[in-house]
Amino acid sequence: MKRGDLYRVYRGYKNDPKKHRVFLVVSRQTLIDQKSLLTDYIGSLSSNKMQEVNTALRIALAIG
């Protein structure tokens, strides 16, 4: 598992119409906290898309 990997995560809530979510690995801390949920690997983002994610995160978190 590495940054930029995408996983399908099952969230079997009874009344939830979307029982599956896509999870993007964004940090090592995410890996440690969520590793048991990340079993269904579906792909990874390109380096260009990861740059877009990095930019969006910087803006959302107000990081220079």
PDBQT receptor file of N, H, CA, C and O in Angstrom, charges set to zero:
ATOM      1  N   MET A   1       0.841  -1.181   0.000  1.00  0.00    +0.000 N 
ATOM      2  CA  MET A   1       0.000   0.000   0.000  1.00  0.00    +0.000 C 
ATOM      3  C   MET A   1       0.879   1.234   0.000  1.00  0.00    +0.000 C 
ATOM      4  O   MET A   1       1.835   1.348   0.766  1.00  0.00    +0.000 OA
ATOM      5  N   LYS A   2       0.525   2.156  -0.883  1.00  0.00    +0.000 N 
ATOM      6  H   LYS A   2      -0.252   2.064  -1.506  1.00  0.00    +0.000 HD
ATOM      7  CA  LYS A   2       1.275   3.394  -0.929  1.00  0.00    +0.000 C 
ATOM      8  C   LYS A   2       0.344   4.565  -1.227  1.00  0.00    +0.000 C 
ATOM      9  O   LYS A   2      -0.808   4.383  -1.619  1.00  0.00    +0.000 OA
ATOM     10  N   ARG A   3       0.868   5.756  -1.034  1.00  0.00    +0.000 N 
ATOM     11  H   ARG A   3       1.804   5.904  -0.716  1.00  0.00    +0.000 HD
ATOM     12  CA  ARG A   3       0.114   6.969  -1.279  1.00  0.00    +0.000 C 
ATOM     13  C   ARG A   3      -0.382   6.977  -2.720  1.00  0.00    +0.000 C 
ATOM     14  O   ARG A   3       0.385   6.707  -3.644  1.00  0.00    +0.000 OA
ATOM     15  N   GLY A   4      -1.647   7.281  -2.912  1.00  0.00    +0.000 N 
ATOM     16  H   GLY A   4      -2.270   7.500  -2.161  1.00  0.00    +0.000 HD
ATOM     17  CA  GLY A   4      -2.234   7.328  -4.241  1.00  0.00    +0.000 C 
ATOM     18  C   GLY A   4      -2.974   6.059  -4.631  1.00  0.00    +0.000 C 
ATOM     19  O   GLY A   4      -3.654   6.029  -5.656  1.00  0.00    +0.000 OA
ATOM     20  N   ASP A   5      -2.850   5.002  -3.818  1.00  0.00    +0.000 N 
ATOM     21  H   ASP A   5      -2.297   5.027  -2.985  1.00  0.00    +0.000 HD
ATOM     22  CA  ASP A   5      -3.571   3.763  -4.101  1.00  0.00    +0.000 C 
ATOM     23  C   ASP A   5      -5.057   3.927  -3.789  1.00  0.00    +0.000 C 
ATOM     24  O   ASP A   5      -5.436   4.640  -2.859  1.00  0.00    +0.000 OA
ATOM     25  N   LEU A   6      -5.883   3.261  -4.577  1.00  0.00    +0.000 N 
ATOM     26  H   LEU A   6      -5.575   2.682  -5.332  1.00  0.00    +0.000 HD
ATOM     27  CA  LEU A   6      -7.325   3.297  -4.397  1.00  0.00    +0.000 C 
ATOM     28  C   LEU A   6      -7.831   1.921  -3.986  1.00  0.00    +0.000 C 
ATOM     29  O   LEU A   6      -7.420   0.903  -4.544  1.00  0.00    +0.000 OA
ATOM     30  N   TYR A   7      -8.730   1.902  -3.003  1.00  0.00    +0.000 N 
ATOM     31  H   TYR A   7      -9.064   2.728  -2.551  1.00  0.00    +0.000 HD
ATOM     32  CA  TYR A   7      -9.314   0.655  -2.516  1.00  0.00    +0.000 C 
ATOM     33  C   TYR A   7     -10.820   0.803  -2.428  1.00  0.00    +0.000 C 
ATOM     34  O   TYR A   7     -11.323   1.883  -2.116  1.00  0.00    +0.000 OA
ATOM     35  N   ARG A   8     -11.545  -0.277  -2.700  1.00  0.00    +0.000 N 
ATOM     36  H   ARG A   8     -11.136  -1.153  -2.954  1.00  0.00    +0.000 HD
ATOM     37  CA  ARG A   8     -12.988  -0.315  -2.485  1.00  0.00    +0.000 C 
ATOM     38  C   ARG A   8     -13.188  -0.808  -1.059  1.00  0.00    +0.000 C 
ATOM     39  O   ARG A   8     -12.661  -1.850  -0.668  1.00  0.00    +0.000 OA
ATOM     40  N   VAL A   9     -13.954  -0.050  -0.292  1.00  0.00    +0.000 N 
ATOM     41  H   VAL A   9     -14.382   0.796  -0.610  1.00  0.00    +0.000 HD
ATOM     42  CA  VAL A   9     -14.195  -0.377   1.116  1.00  0.00    +0.000 C 
ATOM     43  C   VAL A   9     -15.678  -0.651   1.300  1.00  0.00    +0.000 C 
ATOM     44  O   VAL A   9     -16.517   0.162   0.910  1.00  0.00    +0.000 OA
ATOM     45  N   TYR A  10     -16.000  -1.783   1.887  1.00  0.00    +0.000 N 
ATOM     46  H   TYR A  10     -15.319  -2.443   2.204  1.00  0.00    +0.000 HD
ATOM     47  CA  TYR A  10     -17.391  -2.153   2.161  1.00  0.00    +0.000 C 
ATOM     48  C   TYR A  10     -17.832  -1.530   3.467  1.00  0.00    +0.000 C 
ATOM     49  O   TYR A  10     -17.184  -1.700   4.499  1.00  0.00    +0.000 OA
ATOM     50  N   ARG A  11     -18.933  -0.810   3.416  1.00  0.00    +0.000 N 
ATOM     51  H   ARG A  11     -19.460  -0.672   2.577  1.00  0.00    +0.000 HD
ATOM     52  CA  ARG A  11     -19.532  -0.222   4.618  1.00  0.00    +0.000 C 
ATOM     53  C   ARG A  11     -20.967  -0.691   4.664  1.00  0.00    +0.000 C 
ATOM     54  O   ARG A  11     -21.857  -0.006   4.161  1.00  0.00    +0.000 OA
ATOM     55  N   GLY A  12     -21.203  -1.816   5.242  1.00  0.00    +0.000 N 
ATOM     56  H   GLY A  12     -20.480  -2.372   5.651  1.00  0.00    +0.000 HD
ATOM     57  CA  GLY A  12     -22.510  -2.459   5.207  1.00  0.00    +0.000 C 
ATOM     58  C   GLY A  12     -23.524  -1.919   6.177  1.00  0.00    +0.000 C 
ATOM     59  O   GLY A  12     -24.018  -2.656   7.029  1.00  0.00    +0.000 OA
ATOM     60  N   TYR A  13     -23.846  -0.649   6.069  1.00  0.00    +0.000 N 
ATOM     61  H   TYR A  13     -23.444  -0.050   5.377  1.00  0.00    +0.000 HD
ATOM     62  CA  TYR A  13     -24.902  -0.092   6.900  1.00  0.00    +0.000 C 
ATOM     63  C   TYR A  13     -26.253  -0.470   6.308  1.00  0.00    +0.000 C 
ATOM     64  O   TYR A  13     -26.437  -0.423   5.092  1.00  0.00    +0.000 OA
ATOM     65  N   LYS A  14     -27.157  -0.830   7.131  1.00  0.00    +0.000 N 
ATOM     66  H   LYS A  14     -27.007  -0.869   8.119  1.00  0.00    +0.000 HD
ATOM     67  CA  LYS A  14     -28.443  -1.379   6.703  1.00  0.00    +0.000 C 
ATOM     68  C   LYS A  14     -29.186  -0.483   5.711  1.00  0.00    +0.000 C 
ATOM     69  O   LYS A  14     -29.667  -0.974   4.689  1.00  0.00    +0.000 OA
ATOM     70  N   ASN A  15     -29.288   0.787   5.983  1.00  0.00    +0.000 N 
ATOM     71  H   ASN A  15     -28.897   1.185   6.813  1.00  0.00    +0.000 HD
ATOM     72  CA  ASN A  15     -30.072   1.693   5.133  1.00  0.00    +0.000 C 
ATOM     73  C   ASN A  15     -29.211   2.526   4.183  1.00  0.00    +0.000 C 
ATOM     74  O   ASN A  15     -29.684   3.523   3.635  1.00  0.00    +0.000 OA
ATOM     75  N   ASP A  16     -27.986   2.137   3.987  1.00  0.00    +0.000 N 
ATOM     76  H   ASP A  16     -27.602   1.328   4.432  1.00  0.00    +0.000 HD
ATOM     77  CA  ASP A  16     -27.062   2.880   3.128  1.00  0.00    +0.000 C 
ATOM     78  C   ASP A  16     -27.139   2.365   1.698  1.00  0.00    +0.000 C 
ATOM     79  O   ASP A  16     -26.767   1.219   1.444  1.00  0.00    +0.000 OA
ATOM     80  N   PRO A  17     -27.617   3.185   0.748  1.00  0.00    +0.000 N 
ATOM     81  CA  PRO A  17     -27.709   2.716  -0.640  1.00  0.00    +0.000 C 
ATOM     82  C   PRO A  17     -26.335   2.510  -1.275  1.00  0.00    +0.000 C 
ATOM     83  O   PRO A  17     -26.204   1.753  -2.236  1.00  0.00    +0.000 OA
ATOM     84  N   LYS A  18     -25.319   3.176  -0.745  1.00  0.00    +0.000 N 
ATOM     85  H   LYS A  18     -25.425   3.791   0.036  1.00  0.00    +0.000 HD
ATOM     86  CA  LYS A  18     -23.960   3.014  -1.259  1.00  0.00    +0.000 C 
ATOM     87  C   LYS A  18     -23.160   2.176  -0.270  1.00  0.00    +0.000 C 
ATOM     88  O   LYS A  18     -22.515   2.712   0.631  1.00  0.00    +0.000 OA
ATOM     89  N   LYS A  19     -23.206   0.880  -0.440  1.00  0.00    +0.000 N 
ATOM     90  H   LYS A  19     -23.731   0.445  -1.172  1.00  0.00    +0.000 HD
ATOM     91  CA  LYS A  19     -22.542  -0.009   0.513  1.00  0.00    +0.000 C 
ATOM     92  C   LYS A  19     -21.029  -0.043   0.321  1.00  0.00    +0.000 C 
ATOM     93  O   LYS A  19     -20.304  -0.511   1.199  1.00  0.00    +0.000 OA
ATOM     94  N   HIS A  20     -20.548   0.447  -0.820  1.00  0.00    +0.000 N 
ATOM     95  H   HIS A  20     -21.137   0.826  -1.534  1.00  0.00    +0.000 HD
ATOM     96  CA  HIS A  20     -19.118   0.482  -1.066  1.00  0.00    +0.000 C 
ATOM     97  C   HIS A  20     -18.661   1.922  -1.283  1.00  0.00    +0.000 C 
ATOM     98  O   HIS A  20     -19.367   2.722  -1.897  1.00  0.00    +0.000 OA
ATOM     99  N   ARG A  21     -17.496   2.237  -0.784  1.00  0.00    +0.000 N 
ATOM    100  H   ARG A  21     -16.922   1.587  -0.286  1.00  0.00    +0.000 HD
ATOM    101  CA  ARG A  21     -16.871   3.540  -0.977  1.00  0.00    +0.000 C 
ATOM    102  C   ARG A  21     -15.498   3.297  -1.592  1.00  0.00    +0.000 C 
ATOM    103  O   ARG A  21     -14.933   2.211  -1.470  1.00  0.00    +0.000 OA
ATOM    104  N   VAL A  22     -14.973   4.319  -2.251  1.00  0.00    +0.000 N 
ATOM    105  H   VAL A  22     -15.433   5.201  -2.350  1.00  0.00    +0.000 HD
ATOM    106  CA  VAL A  22     -13.597   4.249  -2.736  1.00  0.00    +0.000 C 
ATOM    107  C   VAL A  22     -12.749   5.063  -1.779  1.00  0.00    +0.000 C 
ATOM    108  O   VAL A  22     -13.087   6.199  -1.446  1.00  0.00    +0.000 OA
ATOM    109  N   PHE A  23     -11.655   4.483  -1.343  1.00  0.00    +0.000 N 
ATOM    110  H   PHE A  23     -11.380   3.561  -1.614  1.00  0.00    +0.000 HD
ATOM    111  CA  PHE A  23     -10.775   5.078  -0.348  1.00  0.00    +0.000 C 
ATOM    112  C   PHE A  23      -9.438   5.377  -1.002  1.00  0.00    +0.000 C 
ATOM    113  O   PHE A  23      -8.840   4.493  -1.614  1.00  0.00    +0.000 OA
ATOM    114  N   LEU A  24      -8.960   6.606  -0.884  1.00  0.00    +0.000 N 
ATOM    115  H   LEU A  24      -9.446   7.325  -0.387  1.00  0.00    +0.000 HD
ATOM    116  CA  LEU A  24      -7.670   7.015  -1.416  1.00  0.00    +0.000 C 
ATOM    117  C   LEU A  24      -6.663   7.092  -0.283  1.00  0.00    +0.000 C 
ATOM    118  O   LEU A  24      -6.895   7.789   0.705  1.00  0.00    +0.000 OA
ATOM    119  N   VAL A  25      -5.553   6.388  -0.411  1.00  0.00    +0.000 N 
ATOM    120  H   VAL A  25      -5.365   5.822  -1.213  1.00  0.00    +0.000 HD
ATOM    121  CA  VAL A  25      -4.499   6.447   0.596  1.00  0.00    +0.000 C 
ATOM    122  C   VAL A  25      -3.756   7.765   0.408  1.00  0.00    +0.000 C 
ATOM    123  O   VAL A  25      -3.172   8.012  -0.647  1.00  0.00    +0.000 OA
ATOM    124  N   VAL A  26      -3.783   8.618   1.449  1.00  0.00    +0.000 N 
ATOM    125  H   VAL A  26      -4.257   8.417   2.306  1.00  0.00    +0.000 HD
ATOM    126  CA  VAL A  26      -3.118   9.915   1.348  1.00  0.00    +0.000 C 
ATOM    127  C   VAL A  26      -1.939  10.079   2.294  1.00  0.00    +0.000 C 
ATOM    128  O   VAL A  26      -1.144  11.004   2.125  1.00  0.00    +0.000 OA
ATOM    129  N   SER A  27      -1.807   9.210   3.282  1.00  0.00    +0.000 N 
ATOM    130  H   SER A  27      -2.453   8.459   3.420  1.00  0.00    +0.000 HD
ATOM    131  CA  SER A  27      -0.678   9.346   4.212  1.00  0.00    +0.000 C 
ATOM    132  C   SER A  27      -0.396   8.035   4.928  1.00  0.00    +0.000 C 
ATOM    133  O   SER A  27      -1.230   7.129   4.943  1.00  0.00    +0.000 OA
ATOM    134  N   ARG A  28       0.781   7.946   5.516  1.00  0.00    +0.000 N 
ATOM    135  H   ARG A  28       1.458   8.682   5.504  1.00  0.00    +0.000 HD
ATOM    136  CA  ARG A  28       1.142   6.760   6.288  1.00  0.00    +0.000 C 
ATOM    137  C   ARG A  28       0.219   6.582   7.482  1.00  0.00    +0.000 C 
ATOM    138  O   ARG A  28      -0.115   5.452   7.839  1.00  0.00    +0.000 OA
ATOM    139  N   GLN A  29      -0.196   7.677   8.104  1.00  0.00    +0.000 N 
ATOM    140  H   GLN A  29       0.075   8.594   7.814  1.00  0.00    +0.000 HD
ATOM    141  CA  GLN A  29      -1.100   7.587   9.254  1.00  0.00    +0.000 C 
ATOM    142  C   GLN A  29      -2.410   6.928   8.827  1.00  0.00    +0.000 C 
ATOM    143  O   GLN A  29      -2.978   6.134   9.578  1.00  0.00    +0.000 OA
ATOM    144  N   THR A  30      -2.887   7.247   7.642  1.00  0.00    +0.000 N 
ATOM    145  H   THR A  30      -2.426   7.892   7.032  1.00  0.00    +0.000 HD
ATOM    146  CA  THR A  30      -4.094   6.616   7.111  1.00  0.00    +0.000 C 
ATOM    147  C   THR A  30      -3.888   5.113   7.027  1.00  0.00    +0.000 C 
ATOM    148  O   THR A  30      -4.769   4.336   7.396  1.00  0.00    +0.000 OA
ATOM    149  N   LEU A  31      -2.722   4.708   6.542  1.00  0.00    +0.000 N 
ATOM    150  H   LEU A  31      -2.006   5.339   6.242  1.00  0.00    +0.000 HD
ATOM    151  CA  LEU A  31      -2.428   3.278   6.427  1.00  0.00    +0.000 C 
ATOM    152  C   LEU A  31      -2.503   2.582   7.766  1.00  0.00    +0.000 C 
ATOM    153  O   LEU A  31      -3.089   1.506   7.885  1.00  0.00    +0.000 OA
ATOM    154  N   ILE A  32      -1.913   3.192   8.767  1.00  0.00    +0.000 N 
ATOM    155  H   ILE A  32      -1.436   4.066   8.671  1.00  0.00    +0.000 HD
ATOM    156  CA  ILE A  32      -1.883   2.582  10.102  1.00  0.00    +0.000 C 
ATOM    157  C   ILE A  32      -3.293   2.470  10.667  1.00  0.00    +0.000 C 
ATOM    158  O   ILE A  32      -3.655   1.436  11.228  1.00  0.00    +0.000 OA
ATOM    159  N   ASP A  33      -4.093   3.528  10.524  1.00  0.00    +0.000 N 
ATOM    160  H   ASP A  33      -3.800   4.368  10.067  1.00  0.00    +0.000 HD
ATOM    161  CA  ASP A  33      -5.431   3.564  11.115  1.00  0.00    +0.000 C 
ATOM    162  C   ASP A  33      -6.453   2.716  10.369  1.00  0.00    +0.000 C 
ATOM    163  O   ASP A  33      -7.370   2.181  10.993  1.00  0.00    +0.000 OA
ATOM    164  N   GLN A  34      -6.324   2.579   9.058  1.00  0.00    +0.000 N 
ATOM    165  H   GLN A  34      -5.580   3.014   8.550  1.00  0.00    +0.000 HD
ATOM    166  CA  GLN A  34      -7.365   1.960   8.248  1.00  0.00    +0.000 C 
ATOM    167  C   GLN A  34      -6.940   0.683   7.529  1.00  0.00    +0.000 C 
ATOM    168  O   GLN A  34      -7.705   0.160   6.718  1.00  0.00    +0.000 OA
ATOM    169  N   LYS A  35      -5.763   0.177   7.799  1.00  0.00    +0.000 N 
ATOM    170  H   LYS A  35      -5.142   0.603   8.458  1.00  0.00    +0.000 HD
ATOM    171  CA  LYS A  35      -5.219  -0.932   7.020  1.00  0.00    +0.000 C 
ATOM    172  C   LYS A  35      -6.143  -2.145   6.953  1.00  0.00    +0.000 C 
ATOM    173  O   LYS A  35      -6.226  -2.795   5.911  1.00  0.00    +0.000 OA
ATOM    174  N   SER A  36      -6.831  -2.458   8.035  1.00  0.00    +0.000 N 
ATOM    175  H   SER A  36      -6.763  -1.930   8.881  1.00  0.00    +0.000 HD
ATOM    176  CA  SER A  36      -7.694  -3.644   8.041  1.00  0.00    +0.000 C 
ATOM    177  C   SER A  36      -8.872  -3.509   7.072  1.00  0.00    +0.000 C 
ATOM    178  O   SER A  36      -9.427  -4.516   6.633  1.00  0.00    +0.000 OA
ATOM    179  N   LEU A  37      -9.259  -2.273   6.734  1.00  0.00    +0.000 N 
ATOM    180  H   LEU A  37      -8.808  -1.455   7.091  1.00  0.00    +0.000 HD
ATOM    181  CA  LEU A  37     -10.369  -2.055   5.806  1.00  0.00    +0.000 C 
ATOM    182  C   LEU A  37      -9.925  -2.110   4.347  1.00  0.00    +0.000 C 
ATOM    183  O   LEU A  37     -10.747  -2.295   3.450  1.00  0.00    +0.000 OA
ATOM    184  N   LEU A  38      -8.619  -1.947   4.112  1.00  0.00    +0.000 N 
ATOM    185  H   LEU A  38      -7.951  -1.797   4.841  1.00  0.00    +0.000 HD
ATOM    186  CA  LEU A  38      -8.119  -1.802   2.749  1.00  0.00    +0.000 C 
ATOM    187  C   LEU A  38      -7.664  -3.140   2.190  1.00  0.00    +0.000 C 
ATOM    188  O   LEU A  38      -6.476  -3.463   2.207  1.00  0.00    +0.000 OA
ATOM    189  N   THR A  39      -8.618  -3.911   1.698  1.00  0.00    +0.000 N 
ATOM    190  H   THR A  39      -9.583  -3.649   1.684  1.00  0.00    +0.000 HD
ATOM    191  CA  THR A  39      -8.293  -5.233   1.178  1.00  0.00    +0.000 C 
ATOM    192  C   THR A  39      -8.622  -5.400  -0.300  1.00  0.00    +0.000 C 
ATOM    193  O   THR A  39      -8.115  -6.325  -0.935  1.00  0.00    +0.000 OA
ATOM    194  N   ASP A  40      -9.457  -4.529  -0.865  1.00  0.00    +0.000 N 
ATOM    195  H   ASP A  40      -9.869  -3.778  -0.349  1.00  0.00    +0.000 HD
ATOM    196  CA  ASP A  40      -9.895  -4.676  -2.247  1.00  0.00    +0.000 C 
ATOM    197  C   ASP A  40      -9.257  -3.589  -3.115  1.00  0.00    +0.000 C 
ATOM    198  O   ASP A  40      -9.888  -2.574  -3.411  1.00  0.00    +0.000 OA
ATOM    199  N   TYR A  41      -7.998  -3.808  -3.520  1.00  0.00    +0.000 N 
ATOM    200  H   TYR A  41      -7.485  -4.632  -3.280  1.00  0.00    +0.000 HD
ATOM    201  CA  TYR A  41      -7.240  -2.845  -4.331  1.00  0.00    +0.000 C 
ATOM    202  C   TYR A  41      -7.877  -2.718  -5.711  1.00  0.00    +0.000 C 
ATOM    203  O   TYR A  41      -8.168  -3.721  -6.362  1.00  0.00    +0.000 OA
ATOM    204  N   ILE A  42      -8.096  -1.464  -6.157  1.00  0.00    +0.000 N 
ATOM    205  H   ILE A  42      -7.860  -0.650  -5.628  1.00  0.00    +0.000 HD
ATOM    206  CA  ILE A  42      -8.700  -1.274  -7.475  1.00  0.00    +0.000 C 
ATOM    207  C   ILE A  42      -7.827  -0.453  -8.418  1.00  0.00    +0.000 C 
ATOM    208  O   ILE A  42      -8.163  -0.331  -9.596  1.00  0.00    +0.000 OA
ATOM    209  N   GLY A  43      -6.725   0.112  -7.948  1.00  0.00    +0.000 N 
ATOM    210  H   GLY A  43      -6.452   0.013  -6.991  1.00  0.00    +0.000 HD
ATOM    211  CA  GLY A  43      -5.847   0.869  -8.828  1.00  0.00    +0.000 C 
ATOM    212  C   GLY A  43      -5.126   1.970  -8.074  1.00  0.00    +0.000 C 
ATOM    213  O   GLY A  43      -5.121   2.002  -6.843  1.00  0.00    +0.000 OA
ATOM    214  N   SER A  44      -4.519   2.871  -8.833  1.00  0.00    +0.000 N 
ATOM    215  H   SER A  44      -4.523   2.845  -9.832  1.00  0.00    +0.000 HD
ATOM    216  CA  SER A  44      -3.846   4.007  -8.210  1.00  0.00    +0.000 C 
ATOM    217  C   SER A  44      -3.976   5.228  -9.116  1.00  0.00    +0.000 C 
ATOM    218  O   SER A  44      -4.217   5.106 -10.317  1.00  0.00    +0.000 OA
ATOM    219  N   LEU A  45      -3.812   6.402  -8.519  1.00  0.00    +0.000 N 
ATOM    220  H   LEU A  45      -3.617   6.501  -7.543  1.00  0.00    +0.000 HD
ATOM    221  CA  LEU A  45      -3.911   7.638  -9.273  1.00  0.00    +0.000 C 
ATOM    222  C   LEU A  45      -2.602   7.901 -10.012  1.00  0.00    +0.000 C 
ATOM    223  O   LEU A  45      -1.529   7.515  -9.547  1.00  0.00    +0.000 OA
ATOM    224  N   SER A  46      -2.698   8.559 -11.159  1.00  0.00    +0.000 N 
ATOM    225  H   SER A  46      -3.570   8.873 -11.536  1.00  0.00    +0.000 HD
ATOM    226  CA  SER A  46      -1.508   8.963 -11.901  1.00  0.00    +0.000 C 
ATOM    227  C   SER A  46      -0.797  10.069 -11.125  1.00  0.00    +0.000 C 
ATOM    228  O   SER A  46      -1.374  10.669 -10.218  1.00  0.00    +0.000 OA
ATOM    229  N   SER A  47       0.436  10.332 -11.480  1.00  0.00    +0.000 N 
ATOM    230  H   SER A  47       0.905   9.845 -12.217  1.00  0.00    +0.000 HD
ATOM    231  CA  SER A  47       1.180  11.389 -10.789  1.00  0.00    +0.000 C 
ATOM    232  C   SER A  47       0.527  12.759 -11.003  1.00  0.00    +0.000 C 
ATOM    233  O   SER A  47       0.568  13.608 -10.112  1.00  0.00    +0.000 OA
ATOM    234  N   ASN A  48      -0.074  12.978 -12.176  1.00  0.00    +0.000 N 
ATOM    235  H   ASN A  48      -0.107  12.288 -12.899  1.00  0.00    +0.000 HD
ATOM    236  CA  ASN A  48      -0.781  14.246 -12.407  1.00  0.00    +0.000 C 
ATOM    237  C   ASN A  48      -1.978  14.394 -11.483  1.00  0.00    +0.000 C 
ATOM    238  O   ASN A  48      -2.204  15.468 -10.925  1.00  0.00    +0.000 OA
ATOM    239  N   LYS A  49      -2.747  13.321 -11.316  1.00  0.00    +0.000 N 
ATOM    240  H   LYS A  49      -2.563  12.449 -11.768  1.00  0.00    +0.000 HD
ATOM    241  CA  LYS A  49      -3.910  13.370 -10.422  1.00  0.00    +0.000 C 
ATOM    242  C   LYS A  49      -3.471  13.549  -8.966  1.00  0.00    +0.000 C 
ATOM    243  O   LYS A  49      -4.130  14.254  -8.201  1.00  0.00    +0.000 OA
ATOM    244  N   MET A  50      -2.367  12.918  -8.587  1.00  0.00    +0.000 N 
ATOM    245  H   MET A  50      -1.832  12.346  -9.208  1.00  0.00    +0.000 HD
ATOM    246  CA  MET A  50      -1.873  13.092  -7.214  1.00  0.00    +0.000 C 
ATOM    247  C   MET A  50      -1.446  14.532  -6.974  1.00  0.00    +0.000 C 
ATOM    248  O   MET A  50      -1.617  15.047  -5.869  1.00  0.00    +0.000 OA
ATOM    249  N   GLN A  51      -0.887  15.199  -8.000  1.00  0.00    +0.000 N 
ATOM    250  H   GLN A  51      -0.748  14.781  -8.897  1.00  0.00    +0.000 HD
ATOM    251  CA  GLN A  51      -0.549  16.618  -7.879  1.00  0.00    +0.000 C 
ATOM    252  C   GLN A  51      -1.812  17.436  -7.633  1.00  0.00    +0.000 C 
ATOM    253  O   GLN A  51      -1.801  18.366  -6.827  1.00  0.00    +0.000 OA
ATOM    254  N   GLU A  52      -2.897  17.097  -8.322  1.00  0.00    +0.000 N 
ATOM    255  H   GLU A  52      -2.905  16.342  -8.977  1.00  0.00    +0.000 HD
ATOM    256  CA  GLU A  52      -4.173  17.783  -8.115  1.00  0.00    +0.000 C 
ATOM    257  C   GLU A  52      -4.692  17.550  -6.701  1.00  0.00    +0.000 C 
ATOM    258  O   GLU A  52      -5.203  18.473  -6.068  1.00  0.00    +0.000 OA
ATOM    259  N   VAL A  53      -4.564  16.320  -6.202  1.00  0.00    +0.000 N 
ATOM    260  H   VAL A  53      -4.150  15.570  -6.716  1.00  0.00    +0.000 HD
ATOM    261  CA  VAL A  53      -4.974  16.012  -4.829  1.00  0.00    +0.000 C 
ATOM    262  C   VAL A  53      -4.133  16.821  -3.849  1.00  0.00    +0.000 C 
ATOM    263  O   VAL A  53      -4.670  17.395  -2.901  1.00  0.00    +0.000 OA
ATOM    264  N   ASN A  54      -2.824  16.872  -4.066  1.00  0.00    +0.000 N 
ATOM    265  H   ASN A  54      -2.388  16.406  -4.836  1.00  0.00    +0.000 HD
ATOM    266  CA  ASN A  54      -1.938  17.646  -3.182  1.00  0.00    +0.000 C 
ATOM    267  C   ASN A  54      -2.334  19.118  -3.151  1.00  0.00    +0.000 C 
ATOM    268  O   ASN A  54      -2.383  19.729  -2.084  1.00  0.00    +0.000 OA
ATOM    269  N   THR A  55      -2.615  19.685  -4.321  1.00  0.00    +0.000 N 
ATOM    270  H   THR A  55      -2.575  19.189  -5.188  1.00  0.00    +0.000 HD
ATOM    271  CA  THR A  55      -3.026  21.087  -4.404  1.00  0.00    +0.000 C 
ATOM    272  C   THR A  55      -4.341  21.312  -3.666  1.00  0.00    +0.000 C 
ATOM    273  O   THR A  55      -4.485  22.277  -2.914  1.00  0.00    +0.000 OA
ATOM    274  N   ALA A  56      -5.300  20.412  -3.888  1.00  0.00    +0.000 N 
ATOM    275  H   ALA A  56      -5.183  19.628  -4.499  1.00  0.00    +0.000 HD
ATOM    276  CA  ALA A  56      -6.604  20.534  -3.219  1.00  0.00    +0.000 C 
ATOM    277  C   ALA A  56      -6.470  20.425  -1.699  1.00  0.00    +0.000 C 
ATOM    278  O   ALA A  56      -7.138  21.151  -0.962  1.00  0.00    +0.000 OA
ATOM    279  N   LEU A  57      -5.611  19.524  -1.232  1.00  0.00    +0.000 N 
ATOM    280  H   LEU A  57      -5.068  18.934  -1.831  1.00  0.00    +0.000 HD
ATOM    281  CA  LEU A  57      -5.404  19.374   0.203  1.00  0.00    +0.000 C 
ATOM    282  C   LEU A  57      -4.746  20.625   0.793  1.00  0.00    +0.000 C 
ATOM    283  O   LEU A  57      -5.136  21.084   1.866  1.00  0.00    +0.000 OA
ATOM    284  N   ARG A  58      -3.754  21.171   0.096  1.00  0.00    +0.000 N 
ATOM    285  H   ARG A  58      -3.437  20.798  -0.775  1.00  0.00    +0.000 HD
ATOM    286  CA  ARG A  58      -3.105  22.410   0.572  1.00  0.00    +0.000 C 
ATOM    287  C   ARG A  58      -4.122  23.547   0.691  1.00  0.00    +0.000 C 
ATOM    288  O   ARG A  58      -4.114  24.293   1.670  1.00  0.00    +0.000 OA
ATOM    289  N   ILE A  59      -4.994  23.676  -0.308  1.00  0.00    +0.000 N 
ATOM    290  H   ILE A  59      -5.001  23.070  -1.103  1.00  0.00    +0.000 HD
ATOM    291  CA  ILE A  59      -6.014  24.730  -0.281  1.00  0.00    +0.000 C 
ATOM    292  C   ILE A  59      -7.001  24.480   0.861  1.00  0.00    +0.000 C 
ATOM    293  O   ILE A  59      -7.312  25.392   1.627  1.00  0.00    +0.000 OA
ATOM    294  N   ALA A  60      -7.490  23.253   0.973  1.00  0.00    +0.000 N 
ATOM    295  H   ALA A  60      -7.237  22.512   0.350  1.00  0.00    +0.000 HD
ATOM    296  CA  ALA A  60      -8.491  22.932   2.001  1.00  0.00    +0.000 C 
ATOM    297  C   ALA A  60      -7.948  23.095   3.406  1.00  0.00    +0.000 C 
ATOM    298  O   ALA A  60      -8.676  23.480   4.321  1.00  0.00    +0.000 OA
ATOM    299  N   LEU A  61      -6.660  22.801   3.577  1.00  0.00    +0.000 N 
ATOM    300  H   LEU A  61      -6.069  22.488   2.834  1.00  0.00    +0.000 HD
ATOM    301  CA  LEU A  61      -6.053  22.889   4.906  1.00  0.00    +0.000 C 
ATOM    302  C   LEU A  61      -5.346  24.223   5.137  1.00  0.00    +0.000 C 
ATOM    303  O   LEU A  61      -4.743  24.437   6.189  1.00  0.00    +0.000 OA
ATOM    304  N   ALA A  62      -5.422  25.123   4.147  1.00  0.00    +0.000 N 
ATOM    305  H   ALA A  62      -5.912  24.949   3.292  1.00  0.00    +0.000 HD
ATOM    306  CA  ALA A  62      -4.778  26.434   4.219  1.00  0.00    +0.000 C 
ATOM    307  C   ALA A  62      -3.294  26.311   4.521  1.00  0.00    +0.000 C 
ATOM    308  O   ALA A  62      -2.758  27.012   5.379  1.00  0.00    +0.000 OA
ATOM    309  N   ILE A  63      -2.641  25.407   3.802  1.00  0.00    +0.000 N 
ATOM    310  H   ILE A  63      -3.076  24.838   3.105  1.00  0.00    +0.000 HD
ATOM    311  CA  ILE A  63      -1.197  25.209   3.949  1.00  0.00    +0.000 C 
ATOM    312  C   ILE A  63      -0.530  25.884   2.768  1.00  0.00    +0.000 C 
ATOM    313  O   ILE A  63      -0.894  25.628   1.620  1.00  0.00    +0.000 OA
ATOM    314  N   GLY A  64       0.461  26.761   3.040  1.00  0.00    +0.000 N 
ATOM    315  H   GLY A  64       0.757  26.969   3.973  1.00  0.00    +0.000 HD
ATOM    316  CA  GLY A  64       1.158  27.517   1.991  1.00  0.00    +0.000 C 
ATOM    317  C   GLY A  64       1.724  26.679   0.981  1.00  0.00    +0.000 C 
ATOM    318  O   GLY A  64       2.338  27.178   0.038  1.00  0.00    +0.000 OA
TER     319      GLY A  64
